[in-house]
Amino acid sequence: MPSIRVGTENSADIELHYKDHGAGKPIVLIHGYPLDANSWERQERALLAAGYRCISYDRRGFGHSSQPSTGYDYDTFAADLKALLDHLALDQDVVLAGFSMGTGEVTRYLGTYGSVGVSKAVLIGSIPPYLLQTDDNPKGVPKDVFEGIKQAIVADRYAFFDAFLANLYNTNVSMPEKLSEAALRASSQVAYGSGPYATYACIDTWVTDFRGDLPKIDIPVLAVHATADRVVPFEVTTARLRDERLIADLTVSRSPTAHTTSVGLTRTRSTRRCSRSSAVKPRTDAKWRQRDTCEPTNAISDRACPLFTSRICMNKPDEKETGNAGTPGCHRPRRQGSRCFCARRASRCDAHPCPGRARLPLECR
């Protein structure tokens, strides 16, 4: 896997590893957190078959790239992207495509370096315009959400990844039909191998303000998002790009059912909890998650557990269920000190490990 040098830390070079396959119109694929360039393998296969030249790379701190303790901000990420484009002499008719965290690179690159040589851009599960809730950005996500994520990484980085990936892939609905256990394990191994400093430091980049970059984008942009995205909700990201006309030439593709990714910053409005008066019984059939036993609520999850608040009804702690794929001995999440957990962390257990205290129904605590 070839690499380029983008800087130094002390006596060590900082290198980005990349892949460059095919011939034709070049498209640069920028991965999401906490994955690497191989996360694009299905898209790359289709793009190569369609006659595109596919370039993908591992962001600093991830995959095979160097894992320094510096440079985790979108100015540096965009500079890394520019260094790669310059190295490969990609200066004509380039398409930039970013997923989730990768949408920040695309946006900051176009806002900083302009669109010379770039003909189109694709934002999949967009982070822009601005995720952080501030006085002039009331639609954003409260800061303590992101602080809670960082606390979870410090407490147990691997348990955090287990929870994050289960949410990223919506495993409670995607497995096993759309996602295999092997594929989930592969993503877990990639996440585990990412830089410890990088996985923590990147959380602060999620609250980057891209509002100054967006009006500078003067090329056609396709934004793909879905209603089941639990990491970056459509309403606070892509919907704002569209409704506030933040990009001049924007086409939004919103899937009403399929999910672009994942679970995450859905701490408000969409949270669901078990009705205290409903009987929640364990089920072993494929449709054991019954939404009609839940009631929607505007309740906000506890500050210590900002992210992975389950929208799915949960059994009492002393009850067991076999999961929708026959995974034995999987307990529902329960409090253990300041953590809720699944006894076996089975990937098909319907409620995933939580990096802090979850707002559970009283009977589930």
FENGI-V292657 format. One record per run of one state. SS is the DSSP state (H for helix, E for strand, L for the rest). FROM is the first residue (numbers start at 0). LEN is the number of residues. If there is no record, write none. Layout:
# FENGI-V292657
ss: [SS;SS]
from: [FROM;FROM]
len: [LEN;LEN]
This chain:
# FENGI-V292657
ss: [L;E;L;E;L;E;L;H;L;E;L;H;L;E;L;H;L;E;L;E;L;E;L;E;L;E;L;H;L;H;L;H;L;H;L;H;L;H;L;E;L;E;L;H;L;H;L;E;L;E;L;E;L;H;E;L;H;L;E;L;E;L;E;L;E;L;E;L;H;L]
from: [0;2;9;11;21;25;30;36;49;52;57;73;87;93;99;101;113;117;124;131;132;133;134;136;137;140;141;142;155;156;168;170;174;180;192;195;205;210;214;219;226;229;231;233;236;237;243;249;255;262;264;271;274;290;293;296;302;305;319;321;329;331;333;336;338;341;353;354;361;364]
len: [2;7;2;10;4;5;6;13;3;5;16;14;6;6;2;12;4;7;7;1;1;1;2;1;3;1;1;13;1;12;2;4;6;12;3;10;5;4;5;7;3;2;2;3;1;6;6;6;7;2;7;3;16;3;3;6;3;14;2;8;2;2;3;2;3;12;1;7;3;1]
